[in-house]
């Protein structure tokens, strides 16, 4: 087997596959090293197995939905962005469809379609693949990268790309190898933490499973600090579980909660079931329901206002469930409206990093050139994807960042290698 290449890519996930493709398209001789038996294990899991391949909305929208250092991606998206991802797959014969909030999926509704397309592309481009192989060391002289050492020997190249992913779902091979490799050349790794992670609560109603399985549509969940200042809010769907809260609204709050948990033991989230109504408008609406059905009990008069289990739970908290509708006092009405608009739920922690969707933290971005994704510590070393200190919300944002940083790193690594005529 050849031991000299133009570009070596470490990791055959989303960013690594795209980096290998982009480098090959620049006529580089590419070696792709993957420690699993197959490529794209985590990619196969995305979008519930359907692969939310990108998000088709504007660049500004993308960056707003990548709260973990999204602004760093301005240079990347100026070179290759979500529209290029769509074009890439369409050129390869994969039709995509748009769903809610700009999410793009293959019309087959199968992640395998996306992984197979990427793998077929690297085969067409004659990328050399080394499977079930772990890179143990970067070879360098303190100034420039020279190659890698792995359990199958040494491989040399003037350009090396770290595309090993984060530390979530270690069963997919994401066990933090890239951070250790980056540390070998004195890169700083910012603290790792779970993002896009379900929220765990020890509140009595969670332990008693009172609302387990209940799904709420289009509600607002806000994160409050210890001074009750709102840190972030998200209007999306929410799911009550046996351990706490899940669903898009909860997942988007998780990174902010984990940042606050570094300084405080519990973080409160605030649920607003009527985010589009003011308290006054909601109170008027409830009064009308009560006035038109004043002979009924409160719980029957308000039937349909909220999902039944949540309505009964709220009313029972205030001990007004079985009161006659006409007897409700202004204070009781106000208290009920406040529960509907601002119910506080304590969160102790999120799922652990290994069971979360996305890793927060990673290679410090001040040590990476935003235009090329080359290391500022070692010439010829590049990084892309989740190994960088970049994280976004679910909805196609993380995978977009991975594909785009992979493409930009691959292209620039090939350009650097072309100066050396190595292979």
Long-range contacts (C-beta under 8 A, 24 or more apart in sequence): 1-128, 2-29, 2-31, 2-128, 2-423, 3-153, 3-154, 3-155, 3-156, 4-155, 4-156, 4-157, 4-422, 4-423, 5-29, 5-30, 5-31, 5-128, 5-155, 5-156, 5-157, 5-422, 5-423, 6-30, 6-157, 6-158, 6-159, 6-414, 6-417, 6-418, 6-420, 6-422, 6-423, 7-31, 7-157, 7-159, 7-160, 7-161, 7-410, 7-413, 7-414, 7-417, 8-32, 8-33, 8-147, 8-148, 8-155, 8-157, 8-159, 8-160, 8-161, 9-33, 9-160, 9-161, 9-163, 9-410, 10-135, 10-148, 10-160, 10-161, 10-162, 10-163, 10-164, 10-177, 10-178, 10-181, 11-162, 11-163, 11-164, 11-165, 11-178, 11-385, 11-387, 12-36, 12-39, 12-40, 12-129, 12-163, 13-39, 13-40, 13-41, 13-42, 13-43, 13-163, 13-164, 13-165, 13-172, 13-173, 13-174, 13-385, 13-402, 14-40, 14-42, 14-43, 14-385, 14-399, 14-402, 14-403, 14-406, 15-163, 15-165, 15-384, 15-385, 15-386, 15-402, 15-403, 15-405, 15-406, 15-409, 16-161, 16-163, 16-164, 16-384, 16-385, 16-406, 17-118, 17-119, 17-122, 17-406, 18-118, 18-402, 18-403, 18-406, 18-407, 18-410, 19-161, 19-163, 19-382, 19-384, 19-406, 19-407, 19-409, 19-410, 19-413, 20-122, 20-125, 20-127, 20-410, 21-118, 21-121, 21-122, 21-125, 21-127, 21-407, 21-410, 22-80, 22-406, 22-407, 22-408, 22-409, 22-410, 22-411, 22-414, 23-159, 23-161, 23-410, 23-411, 23-413, 23-414, 23-417, 24-122, 24-125, 24-126, 24-127, 24-410, 24-414, 25-125, 25-411, 25-414, 26-410, 26-411, 26-414, 26-415, 26-418, 27-414, 27-418, 28-159, 28-413, 28-414, 28-417, 28-418, 29-128, 29-423, 30-122, 30-125, 30-127, 30-128, 30-414, 31-127, 31-128, 31-129, 31-130, 31-155, 31-157, 32-122, 32-127, 32-128, 32-129, 32-130, 33-130, 33-133, 33-135, 33-148, 33-150, 33-155, 34-129, 34-130, 34-131, 34-132, 34-133, 34-173, 35-132, 35-133, 35-134, 35-135, 35-173, 35-177, 36-131, 36-132, 36-172, 36-173, 37-131, 37-132, 38-131, 39-115, 39-118, 39-119, 40-111, 40-114, 40-115, 40-118, 40-119, 41-171, 41-172, 41-173, 42-165, 42-168, 42-169, 42-172, 42-173, 42-174, 43-111, 43-114, 43-115, 43-399, 44-111, 44-112, 44-115, 45-111, 45-169, 45-172, 46-111, 46-399, 47-103, 47-105, 47-111, 49-110, 49-111, 50-105, 50-106, 50-109, 50-110, 50-111, 51-105, 51-106, 51-110, 51-111, 51-113, 51-114, 51-115, 51-399, 52-103, 52-104, 52-105, 52-394, 52-395, 52-396, 52-399, 53-85, 53-89, 53-96, 53-104, 53-105, 53-106, 53-114, 53-396, 53-399, 54-82, 54-85, 54-86, 54-104, 54-396, 54-399, 54-400, 54-403, 55-82, 55-101, 55-102, 55-103, 55-104, 55-395, 55-396, 55-397, 55-400, 56-82, 56-83, 56-86, 56-98, 56-102, 56-104, 57-82, 57-101, 57-102, 61-102, 62-392, 62-397, 62-400, 65-392, 65-393, 65-395, 65-397, 66-390, 66-391, 66-392, 66-393, 66-397, 66-398, 66-401, 67-232, 67-255, 67-256, 67-391, 67-392, 67-393, 68-195, 68-255, 68-360, 68-389, 68-390, 68-391, 68-392, 69-365, 69-389, 69-390, 69-391, 70-390, 70-392, 72-365, 72-370, 72-388, 72-390, 73-390, 73-401, 73-404, 73-405, 74-370, 75-370, 75-371, 75-408, 76-370, 76-373, 76-401, 76-404, 76-405, 76-408, 77-404, 79-404, 79-407, 79-408, 79-411, 80-404, 80-407, 80-408, 80-411, 81-400, 81-404, 82-396, 82-400, 82-404, 84-404, 84-407, 85-400, 85-403, 85-404, 89-114, 89-117, 92-117, 92-120, 92-121, 93-117, 101-395, 102-395, 102-396, 103-395, 103-396, 104-396, 130-155, 134-177, 135-177, 135-181, 137-181, 137-184, 138-181, 138-184, 138-185, 138-378, 138-381, 140-185, 140-378, 140-381, 142-378, 143-378, 143-379, 144-378, 144-379, 144-380, 145-378, 145-379, 145-380, 145-381, 156-422, 157-417, 157-422, 157-423, 158-380, 158-416, 158-417, 158-419, 158-420, 158-422, 159-380, 159-381, 159-382, 159-413, 159-414, 159-416, 159-417, 160-380, 160-381, 160-382, 160-413, 161-381, 161-382, 161-383, 161-384, 161-409, 161-410, 161-413, 162-363, 162-381, 162-382, 162-383, 162-384, 162-387, 163-383, 163-384, 163-385, 163-387, 163-406, 163-409, 164-385, 164-387, 165-359, 165-385, 165-386, 165-387, 166-192, 166-358, 166-359, 166-362, 166-386, 166-387, 167-192, 167-353, 167-354, 167-359, 168-194, 168-353, 168-354, 168-355, 168-356, 168-357, 168-358, 168-359, 168-386, 169-354, 169-355, 170-354, 174-359, 174-386, 178-363, 178-383, 178-387, 179-362, 179-363, 179-387, 182-363, 182-383, 182-387, 185-375, 185-377, 185-378, 185-381, 186-377, 187-363, 187-364, 187-367, 187-375, 187-377, 188-363, 188-364, 188-366, 188-367, 189-361, 189-362, 189-363, 189-364, 190-361, 190-362, 190-363, 190-364, 190-389, 191-361, 192-353, 192-359, 192-360, 192-361, 192-362, 193-255, 193-258, 193-259, 193-353, 193-359, 193-360, 193-361, 194-254, 194-255, 194-258, 194-350, 194-351, 194-352, 194-353, 194-355, 194-356, 194-358, 194-359, 194-360, 195-254, 195-255, 195-258, 195-356, 195-357, 195-358, 195-359, 195-360, 195-391, 196-251, 196-252, 196-254, 196-255, 196-356, 196-357, 196-358, 196-391, 196-393, 196-394, 196-398, 197-251, 197-254, 197-255, 197-258, 197-350, 197-351, 197-355, 197-356, 197-357, 197-358, 198-241, 198-243, 198-244, 198-245, 198-246, 198-250, 198-251, 198-254, 198-350, 198-351, 199-244, 199-245, 199-246, 199-250, 199-253, 199-254, 199-257, 199-269, 199-347, 199-350, 200-243, 200-244, 200-347, 200-348, 200-349, 200-350, 200-351, 201-243, 201-244, 201-245, 201-345, 201-346, 201-347, 201-348, 202-346, 202-348, 203-345, 203-346, 205-313, 206-240, 206-242, 206-243, 206-244, 209-242, 210-309, 210-313, 211-240, 211-309, 211-310, 211-313, 212-240, 212-241, 212-242, 213-239, 213-240, 213-241, 214-239, 214-240, 214-307, 214-309, 214-310, 215-239, 215-240, 215-247, 216-240, 216-247, 216-273, 216-307, 216-310, 218-275, 219-249, 219-271, 219-272, 219-273, 219-275, 220-249, 220-271, 220-272, 220-275, 221-245, 221-249, 221-250, 221-252, 221-253, 221-269, 221-270, 221-271, 221-272, 222-253, 222-269, 222-270, 222-272, 223-253, 223-256, 223-257, 223-260, 223-267, 223-268, 223-269, 223-270, 224-267, 224-268, 224-269, 224-270, 224-344, 225-260, 225-264, 225-267, 226-260, 226-263, 226-264, 228-268, 230-270, 231-256, 231-260, 232-256, 235-275, 238-271, 244-347, 245-269, 245-345, 245-347, 248-393, 248-394, 248-395, 251-357, 251-393, 251-394, 252-393, 252-394, 254-350, 254-356, 255-360, 255-391, 257-347, 257-350, 258-350, 258-360, 261-349, 265-348, 266-346, 266-347, 266-348, 267-346, 267-347, 268-344, 268-345, 268-346, 268-347, 269-344, 269-345, 269-347, 270-342, 270-343, 270-344, 270-345, 271-342, 271-343, 271-344, 271-345, 272-340, 272-341, 272-342, 273-306, 273-310, 273-340, 273-341, 273-343, 274-340, 274-341, 277-341, 279-337, 279-338, 279-341, 282-337, 282-340, 282-341, 283-333, 283-334, 283-337, 286-333, 286-336, 286-337, 287-333, 289-325, 290-325, 290-326, 290-328, 290-333, 291-325, 293-325, 294-324, 294-325, 294-326, 295-324, 295-325, 295-326, 296-324, 296-325, 297-321, 297-322, 297-323, 297-324, 297-325, 298-322, 298-323, 298-324, 298-325, 298-328, 300-325, 301-325, 306-340, 314-339, 314-340, 314-343, 357-394, 357-398, 358-386, 358-391, 358-392, 358-394, 358-398, 359-386, 359-391, 360-389, 360-391, 361-389, 362-386, 362-387, 362-388, 362-389, 362-390, 363-387, 363-388, 363-389, 364-389, 365-389, 365-390, 372-408, 372-409, 372-412, 373-405, 373-408, 373-409, 373-412, 374-409, 374-412, 374-413, 374-416, 379-416, 380-413, 380-416, 380-417, 382-409, 382-412, 382-413, 383-409, 384-408, 384-409, 384-410
